[in-house]
Amino acid sequence: MPYLIETFDRDNAYDRRMELREEHLRYLETIAEKLLACGAKLSDDGETADGGIYLVDVDSRVEATALIEADPFYRGNLFREVKIQRWRKAYLNGKSYL
């Protein structure tokens, strides 16, 4: 079942994000089969990330929690907040699932 995980970086954490980025990307490769979509939330100018969105296909909230807690960004104390919520696909890539 799909879950939406939304993360919010701590204030002034851009340098920390960059320090952890390569390890984070390697981690995403290990869970790629569970990722429906994943990416950074950006400032209006598209230059600065300050959080992220993960759409994951896992069996439970417990598994979604474990997935984000294993992320180097999480382990590296980048996030000030993480929200996890069930998600229902209505449209994806212009295709209706209703």
The first five atom37 places (N, CA, C, CB, O) and aatype in JSON, in Angstrom:
{
  "aatype": [12, 14, 18, 10, 9, 6, 16, 13, 3, 1, 3, 2, 0, 18, 3, 1, 1, 12, 6, 10, 1, 6, 6, 8, 10, 1, 18, 10, 6, 16, 9, 0, 6, 11, 10, 10, 0, 4, 7, 0, 11, 10, 15, 3, 3, 7, 6, 16, 0, 3, 7, 7, 9, 18, 10, 19, 3, 19, 3, 15, 1, 19, 6, 0, 16, 0, 10, 9, 6, 0, 3, 14, 13, 18, 1, 7, 2, 10, 13, 1, 6, 19, 11, 9, 5, 1, 17, 1, 11, 0, 18, 10, 2, 7, 11, 15, 18, 10],
  "atom_mask": [
    [1, 1, 1, 1, 1],
    [1, 1, 1, 1, 1],
    [1, 1, 1, 1, 1],
    [1, 1, 1, 1, 1],
    [1, 1, 1, 1, 1],
    [1, 1, 1, 1, 1],
    [1, 1, 1, 1, 1],
    [1, 1, 1, 1, 1],
    [1, 1, 1, 1, 1],
    [1, 1, 1, 1, 1],
    [1, 1, 1, 1, 1],
    [1, 1, 1, 1, 1],
    [1, 1, 1, 1, 1],
    [1, 1, 1, 1, 1],
    [1, 1, 1, 1, 1],
    [1, 1, 1, 1, 1],
    [1, 1, 1, 1, 1],
    [1, 1, 1, 1, 1],
    [1, 1, 1, 1, 1],
    [1, 1, 1, 1, 1],
    [1, 1, 1, 1, 1],
    [1, 1, 1, 1, 1],
    [1, 1, 1, 1, 1],
    [1, 1, 1, 1, 1],
    [1, 1, 1, 1, 1],
    [1, 1, 1, 1, 1],
    [1, 1, 1, 1, 1],
    [1, 1, 1, 1, 1],
    [1, 1, 1, 1, 1],
    [1, 1, 1, 1, 1],
    [1, 1, 1, 1, 1],
    [1, 1, 1, 1, 1],
    [1, 1, 1, 1, 1],
    [1, 1, 1, 1, 1],
    [1, 1, 1, 1, 1],
    [1, 1, 1, 1, 1],
    [1, 1, 1, 1, 1],
    [1, 1, 1, 1, 1],
    [1, 1, 1, 0, 1],
    [1, 1, 1, 1, 1],
    [1, 1, 1, 1, 1],
    [1, 1, 1, 1, 1],
    [1, 1, 1, 1, 1],
    [1, 1, 1, 1, 1],
    [1, 1, 1, 1, 1],
    [1, 1, 1, 0, 1],
    [1, 1, 1, 1, 1],
    [1, 1, 1, 1, 1],
    [1, 1, 1, 1, 1],
    [1, 1, 1, 1, 1],
    [1, 1, 1, 0, 1],
    [1, 1, 1, 0, 1],
    [1, 1, 1, 1, 1],
    [1, 1, 1, 1, 1],
    [1, 1, 1, 1, 1],
    [1, 1, 1, 1, 1],
    [1, 1, 1, 1, 1],
    [1, 1, 1, 1, 1],
    [1, 1, 1, 1, 1],
    [1, 1, 1, 1, 1],
    [1, 1, 1, 1, 1],
    [1, 1, 1, 1, 1],
    [1, 1, 1, 1, 1],
    [1, 1, 1, 1, 1],
    [1, 1, 1, 1, 1],
    [1, 1, 1, 1, 1],
    [1, 1, 1, 1, 1],
    [1, 1, 1, 1, 1],
    [1, 1, 1, 1, 1],
    [1, 1, 1, 1, 1],
    [1, 1, 1, 1, 1],
    [1, 1, 1, 1, 1],
    [1, 1, 1, 1, 1],
    [1, 1, 1, 1, 1],
    [1, 1, 1, 1, 1],
    [1, 1, 1, 0, 1],
    [1, 1, 1, 1, 1],
    [1, 1, 1, 1, 1],
    [1, 1, 1, 1, 1],
    [1, 1, 1, 1, 1],
    [1, 1, 1, 1, 1],
    [1, 1, 1, 1, 1],
    [1, 1, 1, 1, 1],
    [1, 1, 1, 1, 1],
    [1, 1, 1, 1, 1],
    [1, 1, 1, 1, 1],
    [1, 1, 1, 1, 1],
    [1, 1, 1, 1, 1],
    [1, 1, 1, 1, 1],
    [1, 1, 1, 1, 1],
    [1, 1, 1, 1, 1],
    [1, 1, 1, 1, 1],
    [1, 1, 1, 1, 1],
    [1, 1, 1, 0, 1],
    [1, 1, 1, 1, 1],
    [1, 1, 1, 1, 1],
    [1, 1, 1, 1, 1],
    [1, 1, 1, 1, 1]
  ],
  "atom_positions": [
    [[0.83, -1.17, 0.0], [0.0, 0.0, 0.0], [0.88, 1.24, 0.0], [-0.95, 0.0, 1.21], [1.91, 1.28, 0.67]],
    [[0.48, 2.25, -0.74], [1.32, 3.44, -0.84], [1.26, 4.32, 0.41], [0.91, 4.24, -2.04], [0.21, 4.48, 1.04]],
    [[2.4, 4.89, 0.73], [2.53, 5.88, 1.79], [3.28, 7.08, 1.25], [3.25, 5.3, 3.04], [4.19, 6.95, 0.43]],
    [[2.89, 8.26, 1.71], [3.6, 9.49, 1.42], [4.44, 9.82, 2.65], [2.61, 10.66, 1.06], [3.92, 9.91, 3.76]],
    [[5.72, 10.01, 2.43], [6.62, 10.46, 3.49], [7.1, 11.84, 3.08], [7.83, 9.45, 3.72], [7.71, 12.01, 2.02]],
    [[6.83, 12.84, 3.93], [7.28, 14.2, 3.65], [8.27, 14.6, 4.74], [6.08, 15.19, 3.58], [7.99, 14.46, 5.93]],
    [[9.42, 15.1, 4.31], [10.45, 15.5, 5.27], [10.68, 17.0, 5.19], [11.77, 14.73, 5.0], [10.5, 17.63, 4.14]],
    [[11.09, 17.55, 6.31], [11.36, 18.98, 6.45], [12.73, 19.13, 7.09], [10.25, 19.71, 7.3], [12.96, 18.66, 8.2]],
    [[13.65, 19.79, 6.39], [15.0, 19.97, 6.9], [15.03, 20.94, 8.08], [15.93, 20.46, 5.79], [14.18, 21.82, 8.2]],
    [[16.03, 20.77, 8.92], [16.3, 21.75, 9.97], [16.72, 23.06, 9.31], [17.4, 21.23, 10.95], [17.18, 23.07, 8.17]],
    [[16.56, 24.16, 10.03], [16.99, 25.46, 9.51], [18.49, 25.45, 9.25], [16.62, 26.58, 10.5], [19.27, 24.86, 10.0]],
    [[18.87, 26.11, 8.18], [20.29, 26.28, 7.81], [21.03, 24.95, 7.7], [20.98, 27.16, 8.84], [22.17, 24.83, 8.13]],
    [[20.36, 23.95, 7.12], [20.93, 22.61, 7.04], [21.46, 22.25, 5.65], [19.9, 21.59, 7.47], [21.78, 21.09, 5.4]],
    [[21.55, 23.21, 4.76], [21.96, 22.9, 3.39], [23.33, 22.23, 3.33], [21.97, 24.17, 2.56], [23.5, 21.26, 2.6]],
    [[24.29, 22.72, 4.08], [25.63, 22.12, 4.06], [25.58, 20.68, 4.56], [26.61, 22.94, 4.93], [26.24, 19.81, 4.0]],
    [[24.8, 20.43, 5.59], [24.65, 19.06, 6.11], [24.02, 18.16, 5.05], [23.8, 19.05, 7.4], [24.44, 17.02, 4.87]],
    [[23.0, 18.67, 4.35], [22.36, 17.93, 3.25], [23.4, 17.52, 2.21], [21.24, 18.77, 2.59], [23.42, 16.38, 1.76]],
    [[24.25, 18.45, 1.83], [25.26, 18.17, 0.81], [26.28, 17.15, 1.3], [25.96, 19.46, 0.4], [26.75, 16.31, 0.52]],
    [[26.64, 17.2, 2.59], [27.57, 16.22, 3.17], [27.01, 14.8, 3.09], [27.89, 16.58, 4.63], [27.76, 13.85, 2.87]],
    [[25.72, 14.67, 3.27], [25.07, 13.35, 3.34], [24.52, 12.88, 2.0], [23.95, 13.38, 4.34], [24.09, 11.73, 1.88]],
    [[24.52, 13.73, 1.0], [23.82, 13.47, -0.26], [24.25, 12.18, -0.96], [24.02, 14.63, -1.2], [23.4, 11.38, -1.34]],
    [[25.54, 11.95, -1.13], [25.99, 10.76, -1.86], [25.58, 9.47, -1.13], [27.52, 10.79, -2.04], [25.15, 8.51, -1.77]],
    [[25.72, 9.46, 0.18], [25.3, 8.29, 0.95], [23.78, 8.09, 0.84], [25.71, 8.44, 2.44], [23.31, 6.96, 0.72]],
    [[23.03, 9.19, 0.87], [21.58, 9.14, 0.69], [21.21, 8.54, -0.67], [20.97, 10.56, 0.84], [20.34, 7.68, -0.75]],
    [[21.87, 8.99, -1.73], [21.57, 8.48, -3.07], [21.9, 6.99, -3.19], [22.37, 9.27, -4.12], [21.16, 6.25, -3.84]],
    [[22.99, 6.55, -2.56], [23.31, 5.11, -2.56], [22.22, 4.33, -1.83], [24.69, 4.86, -1.9], [21.83, 3.24, -2.26]],
    [[21.72, 4.88, -0.73], [20.63, 4.22, 0.01], [19.38, 4.11, -0.86], [20.31, 5.0, 1.3], [18.73, 3.06, -0.87]],
    [[19.04, 5.17, -1.58], [17.85, 5.12, -2.45], [17.96, 4.0, -3.47], [17.65, 6.46, -3.16], [16.96, 3.36, -3.8]],
    [[19.16, 3.76, -3.98], [19.36, 2.65, -4.92], [18.99, 1.31, -4.28], [20.82, 2.62, -5.41], [18.48, 0.42, -4.97]],
    [[19.24, 1.16, -3.0], [18.96, -0.13, -2.33], [17.47, -0.34, -2.08], [19.7, -0.2, -1.01], [17.04, -1.47, -1.87]],
    [[16.68, 0.73, -2.11], [15.24, 0.61, -1.87], [14.42, 0.99, -3.1], [14.81, 1.48, -0.69], [13.21, 1.19, -3.01]],
    [[15.07, 1.09, -4.25], [14.43, 1.58, -5.47], [13.15, 0.83, -5.81], [15.39, 1.48, -6.63], [12.21, 1.43, -6.33]],
    [[13.09, -0.48, -5.54], [11.9, -1.25, -5.88], [10.69, -0.86, -5.04], [12.17, -2.74, -5.71], [9.56, -1.19, -5.39]],
    [[10.9, -0.15, -3.94], [9.81, 0.31, -3.09], [9.41, 1.76, -3.38], [10.19, 0.18, -1.63], [8.4, 2.23, -2.86]],
    [[10.19, 2.46, -4.19], [9.94, 3.87, -4.48], [9.02, 4.03, -5.68], [11.26, 4.62, -4.71], [9.36, 3.61, -6.79]],
    [[7.86, 4.64, -5.47], [7.0, 5.02, -6.59], [7.48, 6.34, -7.16], [5.52, 5.13, -6.14], [7.42, 6.57, -8.37]],
    [[7.95, 7.2, -6.28], [8.54, 8.49, -6.65], [9.32, 9.0, -5.44], [7.43, 9.53, -7.1], [9.04, 8.63, -4.3]],
    [[10.29, 9.85, -5.71], [11.1, 10.39, -4.63], [11.83, 11.61, -5.16], [12.09, 9.31, -4.06], [12.31, 11.61, -6.3]],
    [[11.93, 12.64, -4.34], [12.69, 13.8, -4.76], [12.68, 14.9, -3.72], [0.0, 0.0, 0.0], [11.93, 14.87, -2.76]],
    [[13.55, 15.88, -3.95], [13.7, 17.0, -3.03], [12.61, 18.05, -3.28], [15.09, 17.64, -3.18], [12.13, 18.22, -4.4]],
    [[12.24, 18.74, -2.21], [11.4, 19.94, -2.3], [12.36, 21.11, -2.43], [10.43, 20.1, -1.05], [13.32, 21.22, -1.66]],
    [[12.1, 21.99, -3.4], [13.05, 23.06, -3.72], [12.47, 24.44, -3.46], [13.47, 22.95, -5.17], [11.26, 24.64, -3.44]],
    [[13.38, 25.39, -3.25], [13.0, 26.8, -3.16], [12.44, 27.24, -4.52], [14.22, 27.69, -2.75], [12.61, 26.55, -5.52]],
    [[11.76, 28.38, -4.55], [11.14, 28.86, -5.78], [12.13, 29.05, -6.92], [10.43, 30.16, -5.52], [11.76, 28.92, -8.09]],
    [[13.37, 29.36, -6.61], [14.36, 29.52, -7.67], [14.96, 28.19, -8.13], [15.47, 30.44, -7.21], [15.77, 28.15, -9.05]],
    [[14.55, 27.1, -7.48], [15.02, 25.77, -7.86], [16.43, 25.45, -7.43], [0.0, 0.0, 0.0], [17.0, 24.45, -7.87]],
    [[17.01, 26.28, -6.58], [18.42, 26.12, -6.22], [18.66, 25.39, -4.9], [19.05, 27.45, -6.15], [19.68, 24.71, -4.75]],
    [[17.75, 25.53, -3.95], [18.01, 25.03, -2.61], [16.95, 24.02, -2.18], [18.07, 26.19, -1.61], [15.76, 24.32, -2.23]],
    [[17.39, 22.84, -1.76], [16.48, 21.83, -1.23], [16.33, 22.04, 0.27], [16.99, 20.38, -1.54], [17.29, 22.4, 0.96]],
    [[15.12, 21.82, 0.77], [14.89, 21.96, 2.21], [13.97, 20.88, 2.76], [14.31, 23.33, 2.51], [13.31, 21.07, 3.78]],
    [[13.95, 19.75, 2.08], [13.12, 18.63, 2.5], [12.89, 17.73, 1.3], [0.0, 0.0, 0.0], [13.48, 17.92, 0.24]],
    [[12.02, 16.74, 1.48], [11.77, 15.83, 0.38], [10.43, 15.15, 0.48], [0.0, 0.0, 0.0], [9.73, 15.22, 1.49]],
    [[10.09, 14.48, -0.62], [8.87, 13.69, -0.73], [9.28, 12.29, -1.18], [7.84, 14.34, -1.74], [10.05, 12.13, -2.13]],
    [[8.77, 11.3, -0.5], [8.96, 9.9, -0.87], [7.57, 9.3, -1.01], [9.84, 9.11, 0.19], [6.79, 9.34, -0.06]],
    [[7.23, 8.75, -2.16], [6.04, 7.93, -2.31], [6.53, 6.5, -2.36], [5.19, 8.32, -3.61], [7.23, 6.1, -3.29]],
    [[6.14, 5.72, -1.36], [6.69, 4.37, -1.23], [5.57, 3.34, -1.23], [7.52, 4.25, 0.06], [4.46, 3.6, -0.76]],
    [[5.87, 2.18, -1.75], [4.93, 1.06, -1.76], [5.45, 0.01, -0.78], [4.77, 0.45, -3.21], [6.33, -0.79, -1.1]],
    [[4.87, 0.05, 0.43], [5.26, -0.87, 1.5], [3.99, -1.42, 2.13], [6.15, -0.15, 2.57], [2.89, -0.94, 1.85]],
    [[4.14, -2.43, 2.98], [2.98, -3.11, 3.55], [2.35, -2.42, 4.75], [3.37, -4.47, 3.94], [1.19, -2.68, 5.07]],
    [[3.09, -1.53, 5.42], [2.56, -0.95, 6.65], [3.26, 0.36, 6.98], [2.71, -1.94, 7.8], [4.31, 0.68, 6.43]],
    [[2.65, 1.1, 7.91], [3.27, 2.32, 8.42], [4.6, 1.99, 9.12], [2.32, 3.04, 9.4], [5.56, 2.76, 9.05]],
    [[4.63, 0.84, 9.78], [5.86, 0.42, 10.46], [6.99, 0.3, 9.43], [5.65, -0.94, 11.2], [8.11, 0.74, 9.68]],
    [[6.7, -0.3, 8.28], [7.72, -0.45, 7.25], [8.11, 0.91, 6.65], [7.23, -1.38, 6.14], [9.28, 1.14, 6.36]],
    [[7.13, 1.8, 6.47], [7.43, 3.15, 5.97], [8.33, 3.89, 6.96], [6.13, 3.95, 5.73], [9.27, 4.58, 6.55]],
    [[8.04, 3.75, 8.24], [8.85, 4.4, 9.27], [10.27, 3.84, 9.26], [8.21, 4.2, 10.66], [11.24, 4.6, 9.32]],
    [[10.39, 2.53, 9.17], [11.72, 1.91, 9.15], [12.51, 2.36, 7.92], [11.6, 0.38, 9.16], [13.72, 2.58, 7.99]],
    [[11.82, 2.49, 6.8], [12.47, 2.9, 5.56], [13.07, 4.3, 5.7], [11.48, 2.87, 4.38], [14.23, 4.51, 5.32]],
    [[12.31, 5.26, 6.24], [12.84, 6.61, 6.36], [13.88, 6.69, 7.47], [11.7, 7.61, 6.63], [14.85, 7.45, 7.35]],
    [[13.72, 5.93, 8.53], [14.69, 5.97, 9.62], [16.03, 5.36, 9.23], [14.14, 5.25, 10.82], [17.04, 5.61, 9.9]],
    [[16.07, 4.56, 8.17], [17.33, 3.99, 7.68], [18.04, 4.92, 6.7], [17.07, 2.65, 7.01], [19.2, 4.69, 6.36]],
    [[17.36, 5.96, 6.26], [17.93, 6.91, 5.3], [19.07, 7.7, 5.97], [16.84, 7.88, 4.76], [18.91, 8.17, 7.1]],
    [[20.2, 7.84, 5.3], [21.3, 8.63, 5.87], [20.91, 10.07, 6.22], [22.45, 8.65, 4.9], [21.46, 10.65, 7.15]],
    [[19.98, 10.65, 5.49], [19.5, 11.98, 5.85], [18.87, 11.96, 7.24], [18.48, 12.5, 4.82], [19.12, 12.85, 8.06]],
    [[18.06, 10.96, 7.51], [17.42, 10.83, 8.83], [18.48, 10.54, 9.89], [16.35, 9.71, 8.82], [18.54, 11.21, 10.92]],
    [[19.31, 9.54, 9.63], [20.34, 9.14, 10.6], [21.33, 10.28, 10.86], [21.09, 7.9, 10.11], [21.91, 10.37, 11.94]],
    [[21.52, 11.15, 9.87], [22.43, 12.27, 9.99], [21.8, 13.51, 10.61], [0.0, 0.0, 0.0], [22.4, 14.59, 10.62]],
    [[20.57, 13.34, 11.13], [19.89, 14.42, 11.86], [19.6, 15.63, 10.97], [20.74, 14.85, 13.04], [19.61, 16.76, 11.45]],
    [[19.33, 15.4, 9.69], [19.01, 16.49, 8.78], [17.59, 17.02, 8.99], [19.17, 16.03, 7.33], [17.35, 18.22, 8.86]],
    [[16.66, 16.14, 9.33], [15.25, 16.53, 9.37], [14.82, 17.09, 10.71], [14.39, 15.35, 9.02], [15.22, 16.59, 11.77]],
    [[14.01, 18.15, 10.66], [13.38, 18.66, 11.88], [12.01, 18.01, 12.06], [13.24, 20.21, 11.82], [11.48, 17.98, 13.17]],
    [[11.44, 17.49, 10.96], [10.11, 16.85, 11.03], [9.97, 15.86, 9.89], [8.97, 17.92, 10.98], [10.48, 16.07, 8.79]],
    [[9.26, 14.77, 10.18], [8.91, 13.77, 9.18], [7.43, 13.45, 9.35], [9.8, 12.47, 9.3], [6.98, 13.17, 10.46]],
    [[6.68, 13.5, 8.25], [5.26, 13.15, 8.27], [5.07, 11.92, 7.39], [4.37, 14.34, 7.78], [5.61, 11.85, 6.28]],
    [[4.3, 10.96, 7.87], [4.01, 9.74, 7.12], [2.49, 9.58, 7.07], [4.7, 8.48, 7.76], [1.82, 9.63, 8.1]],
    [[1.96, 9.37, 5.86], [0.51, 9.25, 5.7], [0.2, 8.29, 4.56], [-0.13, 10.63, 5.45], [0.9, 8.27, 3.55]],
    [[-0.87, 7.5, 4.74], [-1.33, 6.64, 3.64], [-1.69, 7.53, 2.45], [-2.57, 5.78, 4.08], [-2.09, 8.68, 2.62]],
    [[-1.53, 6.99, 1.27], [-1.76, 7.74, 0.03], [-2.55, 6.89, -0.93], [-0.43, 8.2, -0.61], [-2.31, 5.69, -1.06]],
    [[-3.51, 7.51, -1.62], [-4.28, 6.8, -2.65], [-3.99, 7.46, -4.0], [-5.82, 6.83, -2.33], [-4.16, 8.66, -4.17]],
    [[-3.56, 6.64, -4.94], [-3.24, 7.12, -6.28], [-4.54, 7.4, -7.04], [-2.36, 6.09, -7.04], [-5.37, 6.51, -7.19]],
    [[-4.69, 8.63, -7.51], [-5.82, 8.99, -8.37], [-5.33, 9.24, -9.8], [-6.55, 10.24, -7.82], [-5.93, 8.76, -10.76]],
    [[-4.25, 9.98, -9.92], [-3.62, 10.23, -11.22], [-2.12, 10.09, -11.06], [-3.99, 11.64, -11.77], [-1.56, 10.48, -10.04]],
    [[-1.48, 9.54, -12.07], [-0.02, 9.46, -12.1], [0.41, 9.53, -13.55], [0.5, 8.15, -11.42], [-0.07, 8.77, -14.39]],
    [[1.31, 10.45, -13.84], [1.8, 10.67, -15.22], [0.65, 10.88, -16.2], [2.66, 9.48, -15.67], [0.68, 10.37, -17.33]],
    [[-0.37, 11.63, -15.77], [-1.5, 11.94, -16.63], [-2.5, 10.82, -16.82], [0.0, 0.0, 0.0], [-3.45, 10.97, -17.58]],
    [[-2.31, 9.7, -16.14], [-3.21, 8.56, -16.26], [-4.08, 8.47, -15.02], [-2.42, 7.24, -16.46], [-3.6, 8.58, -13.9]],
    [[-5.39, 8.28, -15.24], [-6.34, 8.16, -14.15], [-6.34, 6.73, -13.6], [-7.76, 8.55, -14.62], [-6.26, 5.75, -14.35]],
    [[-6.43, 6.62, -12.28], [-6.57, 5.34, -11.61], [-7.86, 5.28, -10.84], [-5.38, 5.08, -10.68], [-8.03, 4.44, -9.96]],
    [[-8.8, 6.18, -11.17], [-10.08, 6.24, -10.46], [-11.04, 5.18, -10.98], [-10.7, 7.63, -10.61], [-12.17, 5.08, -10.5]]
  ]
}
